[in-house]
Amino acid sequence: MAKRRKVGNLLALAILGTVVQRPMHPYEMASMLRARGKDHDMRVKWGSLYTVVRNLERHGFLEAVESTRQGGRPERTVYRITDAGQEEMRDWTRELLSDPEPEWSSFQAGLSVMGSLPPDEVAGLLRRRLRLLAEETATRREALDHDRQDVPRLFLIEDEYELAVREAEAAWVSALLEELTAGSFPGQAGWRDYHRTGRIPPDLAEIAERGSTADPDR
């Protein structure tokens, strides 16, 4: 089970991993995170960056080392990582690399209720998804091949993983689409009849009703 972190926003980990190089102010942190494409690796809400930095400071993971002002610009506070911050970064990284955690996606949510649409429509939507996946993976592969010329693999490994995940998804969706197209998907005839007649097949109705009489407080 994942630990309860004092600052649990993954943006905090990205900040620690950036400031570990050298002290910097939040604006510079954001610029470096954007340049490295960290907003593609995790869900980043840029508006919360200053709040996350303050929380990291409050819990002793960052500390202010100086404040600077240039002309009429707002004062900028420069932060550095503390020993506690370095240990938090290492411990968090160990956890993320070693402990699988459920990661629910919007695609999974769609799959869980795809029976609400007729099989032919689902097949058409999956064809569209496959086309978009092919475009995305081609773009990612081209970018990765380009970056490999100058960037060490250590700093591209998350991009390799994302590409592999997308390719695996495309293969799975392609197999599902083939079943739907061939009519070999189990229960497809009853699924199709439901959308034609409005009547749920008895076997599917029985499954749908499972748990309906269970005590929700148990």
Buried (B, 14 or more C-beta within 10 A) or exposed (E): EEEEBBBEBBBBBBBBBBBEEEBBBBEBBBEBBEEBEBBEBEEBEEEEBBEBBBBBBEBEBBBEEEEEEEEEEEEBBBBBBBEBBBEBBEEBEEBEEEEEEEEEEEEEEBEEEBBEBBBEEBBBBBBEBBEEBBEBBEEBBEBBEEBEEEEEEEEBEBBEEBBEEBBEBBEEBBEBBEBBBEEEBEBBEBBBEBBEEEEBBEEBEEEEEEEEEEEEEE
